[in-house]
Amino acid sequence: MIFAMGELAHRIEARIRVHAAALLDPAAAGTDRRERTVRLLAETLPLDAERREESALWLSFVTAARTRPGLRPRAAELQAGLDDLVSRILAESARAGGLAPGLDLDLETRRLSALLDGLALQAVQHPDLVGPDELRGVLRRHLDTLAAPHS
């Protein structure tokens, strides 16, 4: 199980690297930052059959980690990785002036990370009700609540 989660993490990280490079590319500053951010964060969501399987595996793993102490460190690493990704995205957005002033970035990191976890859970449990468009729509709406006025 630990090996499978390591492979899962590597696959997700590889997809995220592609979008992260585009998000942080200074030459792309004129393009829609919010949409690039949505694409980046959406890589953690079950948008297609492959990612639904990955999310189901993640859910099984974190559930097993609750009763198997040997799995807990890896589950904590996975959560820390997501939190770090979200934190870096929010910090970069704040630096670029894309976030509303005065946001508590630690709190917003937890809130956005929890939203991503919840969306993944719902999409795994109810794939016919919670599809890719809904997942992206909720993510966009959440990012809108964080945005600076007129950004």
C-alpha positions as CSV (number, residue, x, y, z in Angstrom):
1,M,0.0,0.0,0.0
2,I,2.8,2.4,0.8
3,F,4.5,1.6,-2.5
4,A,1.2,2.3,-4.4
5,M,0.8,5.6,-2.6
6,G,4.3,6.6,-3.5
7,E,3.6,5.9,-7.1
8,L,0.4,7.8,-6.9
9,A,2.2,10.8,-5.4
10,H,4.8,10.7,-8.2
11,R,2.1,10.7,-10.9
12,I,0.3,13.6,-9.4
13,E,3.5,15.5,-8.9
14,A,4.5,15.0,-12.5
15,R,1.1,16.4,-13.7
16,I,1.3,19.3,-11.3
17,R,4.9,20.3,-12.4
18,V,3.6,21.0,-15.9
19,H,0.9,23.3,-14.7
20,A,3.1,24.9,-12.0
21,A,5.7,25.9,-14.6
22,A,3.0,27.7,-16.6
23,L,1.5,29.3,-13.5
24,L,4.9,30.7,-12.3
25,D,6.2,31.6,-15.8
26,P,6.8,35.4,-15.8
27,A,6.3,35.4,-19.6
28,A,2.7,34.2,-19.1
29,A,1.8,37.1,-16.7
30,G,-0.7,38.4,-19.2
31,T,-2.7,35.2,-19.4
32,D,-5.5,34.3,-17.0
33,R,-3.8,33.5,-13.7
34,R,-7.0,32.2,-12.1
35,E,-7.6,29.7,-14.8
36,R,-4.0,28.5,-14.6
37,T,-4.4,28.1,-10.9
38,V,-7.7,26.2,-11.4
39,R,-5.9,23.8,-13.8
40,L,-3.0,23.3,-11.4
41,L,-5.2,22.6,-8.4
42,A,-7.6,20.5,-10.4
43,E,-4.8,18.0,-11.0
44,T,-5.5,16.8,-7.5
45,L,-9.2,16.1,-8.3
46,P,-10.8,13.1,-9.9
47,L,-11.6,14.7,-13.3
48,D,-11.4,11.5,-15.3
49,A,-11.3,7.7,-14.9
50,E,-7.6,7.6,-14.1
51,R,-7.8,10.3,-11.5
52,R,-11.0,8.8,-10.0
53,E,-9.0,5.6,-9.4
54,E,-6.2,7.6,-7.9
55,S,-8.6,9.4,-5.6
56,A,-10.3,6.1,-4.6
57,L,-6.8,4.7,-3.8
58,W,-6.0,7.8,-1.7
59,L,-9.3,7.5,0.1
60,S,-8.7,3.8,0.9
61,F,-5.1,4.6,2.0
62,V,-6.0,7.4,4.4
63,T,-8.9,5.3,5.8
64,A,-6.5,2.4,6.4
65,A,-4.0,4.7,8.0
66,R,-6.5,5.5,10.8
67,T,-6.2,1.9,12.1
68,R,-2.8,0.9,10.9
69,P,-0.1,3.0,12.6
70,G,2.6,2.0,10.1
71,L,0.7,3.9,7.3
72,R,0.2,7.1,9.3
73,P,3.6,8.7,8.4
74,R,3.0,8.3,4.7
75,A,-0.6,9.6,5.0
76,A,0.8,12.6,6.9
77,E,3.4,13.2,4.1
78,L,0.7,13.1,1.5
79,Q,-1.4,15.7,3.4
80,A,1.7,17.8,3.9
81,G,2.5,17.7,0.2
82,L,-1.0,19.0,-0.7
83,D,-0.8,21.7,2.0
84,D,2.6,22.8,0.7
85,L,1.3,23.0,-2.8
86,V,-1.7,25.0,-1.8
87,S,0.4,27.2,0.5
88,R,2.9,28.0,-2.3
89,I,0.1,28.8,-4.8
90,L,-1.6,31.2,-2.3
91,A,1.7,32.8,-1.4
92,E,2.6,33.4,-5.0
93,S,-0.9,34.7,-5.7
94,A,-0.6,37.1,-2.8
95,R,2.8,38.2,-4.0
96,A,1.4,38.9,-7.4
97,G,-1.5,41.0,-5.9
98,G,-4.1,38.4,-6.8
99,L,-5.5,37.8,-3.3
100,A,-7.6,40.1,-1.2
101,P,-5.5,42.0,1.3
102,G,-5.3,40.8,4.9
103,L,-6.0,37.1,4.3
104,D,-4.6,34.6,6.8
105,L,-2.7,32.4,4.4
106,D,-2.3,29.6,6.9
107,L,-6.1,29.5,7.4
108,E,-6.8,29.8,3.7
109,T,-4.3,27.0,3.0
110,R,-6.3,24.7,5.4
111,R,-9.6,25.8,3.9
112,L,-8.5,25.2,0.3
113,S,-6.9,21.9,1.2
114,A,-10.0,20.8,2.9
115,L,-12.1,21.8,-0.1
116,L,-9.9,19.8,-2.4
117,D,-10.2,16.7,-0.1
118,G,-13.9,17.1,0.2
119,L,-14.4,17.5,-3.6
120,A,-12.3,14.4,-4.2
121,L,-14.3,12.4,-1.6
122,Q,-17.6,13.5,-3.1
123,A,-16.5,12.7,-6.7
124,V,-15.3,9.3,-5.7
125,Q,-18.5,8.5,-3.7
126,H,-20.9,10.1,-6.3
127,P,-19.2,10.1,-9.7
128,D,-22.5,10.5,-11.5
129,L,-23.5,13.5,-9.5
130,V,-20.2,15.3,-9.1
131,G,-18.4,15.5,-12.4
132,P,-15.4,17.5,-13.7
133,D,-17.5,20.6,-14.5
134,E,-18.8,20.8,-11.0
135,L,-15.4,20.2,-9.5
136,R,-13.8,22.9,-11.5
137,G,-16.8,25.2,-10.9
138,V,-16.6,24.9,-7.1
139,L,-12.8,25.4,-7.2
140,R,-13.2,28.5,-9.4
141,R,-15.9,29.9,-7.1
142,H,-13.7,29.3,-4.0
143,L,-10.7,31.1,-5.7
144,D,-13.0,34.0,-6.5
145,T,-13.7,34.4,-2.8
146,L,-10.0,34.9,-2.2
147,A,-9.3,37.2,-5.1
148,A,-8.3,40.8,-4.7
149,P,-11.0,43.2,-6.0
150,H,-10.5,43.7,-9.8
151,S,-7.9,41.0,-10.1
